Amino acid sequence: MTFGTDEHVRHDAVMEDMTKLKPVFVKENGTVTAGNASGLSNAAAAVVLMERAEAEKRGLKPMARLVSYAHAGIDPKTMGIGPVPATKKAPDRAGLTVADLDVIEANEAFAAQA
């Protein structure tokens, strides 16, 4: 399947109108507005987690190994920083440091929020 155009293109967008939109997260000097924020889109994904023994019993070869995870909560007034404490906790729980990791992937849906 090949797509020629993203599903969320705003063909009727006018630069003059975009510059008038107010920031939604950080009110003073914020950059995310209703005009440049990502919209709702269609998507799907699935992950199947099981013990190694169960995978082997089913004739499946594990593709990865989950060694740690963490979650954390912060004051909701500090939008966007919530993953930081969890990102620090997860390696600690596994006795790892960043130097031990080959790949780090983070969902940064709000990276431009500053």
Buried (B, 14 or more C-beta within 10 A) or exposed (E): EEEEEEEEEEEEEEEEEEEEEEBBBEEEEBEBBEBEBEEEEEEEEEEEEEEEEEBEEEEEEEEEEEEEEBEEEBEEEEBBEBBEBBBEBBBEEBEEEEEEEEEEEEEEEBEEBE
